[in-house]
């Protein structure tokens, strides 16, 4: 989740292992709650707006196994 703070800078919050069926609407609602209740602040002030929502999938392939 990427927010904008009072200094108009990006603040990124990363959560590991989101529910596989989570929707953008659910994430937006959670972000709105974080902003409305000032749950998280940053060095640049309160979070004031949503900037972006991303779910990043990564796969690790172990190609070397030391003996």
MIMI-322427 format. One line per 4 residues: number of its first residue (from 1); for each residue y, z, x of N, C-alpha, C. Coordinates in nm, 2 decimals. Layout:
BEGIN
NUM	Y Z X Y Z X Y Z X | ...
***
This chain:
BEGIN
1	-0.12 0.00 0.09 0.00 0.00 0.00 0.12 0.00 0.09 | 0.21 -0.09 0.06 0.34 -0.10 0.14 0.45 -0.06 0.05 | 0.53 0.03 0.09 0.65 0.08 0.01 0.78 0.05 0.09 | 0.89 0.05 0.03 1.02 0.05 0.10 1.08 0.19 0.09
5	1.14 0.23 0.19 1.20 0.37 0.19 1.36 0.36 0.17 | 1.42 0.47 0.17 1.57 0.48 0.14 1.65 0.40 0.25 | 1.59 0.38 0.37 1.66 0.30 0.47 1.62 0.16 0.47 | 1.55 0.11 0.36 1.50 -0.02 0.34 1.41 -0.07 0.45
9	1.32 0.02 0.49 1.22 -0.01 0.59 1.08 0.00 0.52 | 0.98 -0.07 0.57 0.85 -0.07 0.52 0.78 0.06 0.56 | 0.70 0.12 0.47 0.62 0.23 0.50 0.48 0.20 0.44 | 0.38 0.20 0.53 0.24 0.16 0.49 0.15 0.28 0.48
13	0.08 0.29 0.37 -0.02 0.39 0.35 -0.15 0.32 0.33 | -0.25 0.37 0.41 -0.38 0.31 0.41 -0.48 0.41 0.36 | -0.57 0.36 0.27 -0.67 0.45 0.22 -0.81 0.38 0.25 | -0.90 0.45 0.31 -1.03 0.40 0.34 -1.12 0.39 0.22
17	-1.20 0.29 0.22 -1.31 0.28 0.11 -1.26 0.29 -0.03 | -1.17 0.20 -0.07 -1.13 0.20 -0.21 -1.24 0.16 -0.30 | -1.23 0.21 -0.42 -1.34 0.17 -0.52 -1.35 0.02 -0.53 | -1.47 -0.04 -0.53 -1.49 -0.18 -0.53 -1.42 -0.25 -0.65
21	-1.42 -0.18 -0.76 -1.36 -0.25 -0.88 -1.22 -0.21 -0.91 | -1.15 -0.16 -0.82 -1.01 -0.12 -0.84 -0.92 -0.24 -0.87 | -0.83 -0.23 -0.96 -0.74 -0.34 -0.99 -0.60 -0.32 -0.94 | -0.53 -0.43 -0.93 -0.39 -0.43 -0.88 -0.31 -0.34 -0.98
25	-0.34 -0.34 -1.10 -0.26 -0.26 -1.20 -0.28 -0.11 -1.17 | -0.40 -0.07 -1.14 -0.43 0.07 -1.11 -0.35 0.11 -0.98 | -0.35 0.02 -0.88 -0.28 0.06 -0.76 -0.13 0.06 -0.78 | -0.08 -0.03 -0.86 0.06 -0.03 -0.89 0.10 0.10 -0.97
29	0.02 0.14 -1.06 0.04 0.27 -1.13 0.05 0.39 -1.04 | -0.05 0.39 -0.94 -0.05 0.50 -0.84 0.07 0.50 -0.76 | 0.11 0.38 -0.72 0.24 0.36 -0.63 0.36 0.41 -0.71 | 0.37 0.37 -0.84 0.48 0.42 -0.92 0.48 0.57 -0.93
33	0.37 0.63 -0.94 0.36 0.78 -0.95 0.41 0.84 -0.81 | 0.36 0.78 -0.70 0.41 0.83 -0.57 0.56 0.83 -0.56 | 0.62 0.72 -0.60 0.76 0.70 -0.60 0.83 0.80 -0.69 | 0.79 0.80 -0.82 0.86 0.88 -0.92 0.85 1.03 -0.89
37	0.75 1.08 -0.83 0.73 1.22 -0.80 0.76 1.26 -0.66 | 0.81 1.16 -0.58 0.84 1.19 -0.44 0.73 1.26 -0.37 | 0.61 1.21 -0.39 0.49 1.27 -0.33 0.49 1.26 -0.18 | 0.54 1.15 -0.13 0.54 1.12 0.01 0.68 1.08 0.05
41	0.72 1.14 0.17 0.85 1.09 0.22 0.82 1.04 0.36 | 0.92 0.97 0.41 0.91 0.91 0.55 1.02 0.95 0.63 | 1.02 0.92 0.76 1.13 0.95 0.85 1.26 0.88 0.80 | 1.24 0.77 0.73 1.36 0.70 0.68 1.39 0.74 0.53
45	1.34 0.85 0.49 1.38 0.90 0.35 1.27 0.88 0.25 | 1.30 0.90 0.13 1.21 0.89 0.02 1.16 0.75 0.00 | 1.04 0.73 -0.05 0.99 0.60 -0.09 1.06 0.56 -0.22 | 1.12 0.44 -0.22 1.20 0.40 -0.33 1.15 0.27 -0.41
49	1.06 0.20 -0.35 1.01 0.07 -0.41 0.88 0.03 -0.36 | 0.81 -0.05 -0.44 0.68 -0.11 -0.40 0.72 -0.24 -0.32 | 0.65 -0.26 -0.21 0.67 -0.38 -0.13 0.55 -0.48 -0.14 | 0.43 -0.42 -0.13 0.31 -0.50 -0.12 0.18 -0.42 -0.15
53	0.08 -0.49 -0.20 -0.05 -0.42 -0.22 -0.15 -0.52 -0.15 | -0.24 -0.46 -0.06 -0.34 -0.54 0.00 -0.47 -0.46 0.01 | -0.58 -0.53 -0.01 -0.71 -0.48 0.02 -0.76 -0.56 0.13 | -0.79 -0.50 0.24 -0.84 -0.57 0.36 -0.99 -0.54 0.38
57	-1.07 -0.64 0.39 -1.21 -0.63 0.41 -1.24 -0.67 0.56 | -1.32 -0.59 0.62 -1.35 -0.62 0.76 -1.50 -0.60 0.78 | -1.56 -0.69 0.87 -1.70 -0.68 0.90 -1.71 -0.66 1.05 | -1.80 -0.57 1.09 -1.83 -0.55 1.23 -1.97 -0.60 1.26
61	-1.97 -0.69 1.36 -2.10 -0.74 1.41 -2.12 -0.69 1.55 | -2.22 -0.60 1.57 -2.25 -0.55 1.70 -2.33 -0.65 1.78 | -2.27 -0.71 1.88 -2.33 -0.82 1.95 -2.39 -0.77 2.09 | -2.37 -0.65 2.12 -2.42 -0.60 2.25 -2.47 -0.46 2.23
65	-2.59 -0.43 2.28 -2.65 -0.30 2.27 -2.70 -0.26 2.41 | -2.62 -0.17 2.48 -2.66 -0.13 2.62 -2.80 -0.07 2.62 | -2.87 -0.10 2.73 -3.00 -0.05 2.74 -3.01 0.10 2.78
***
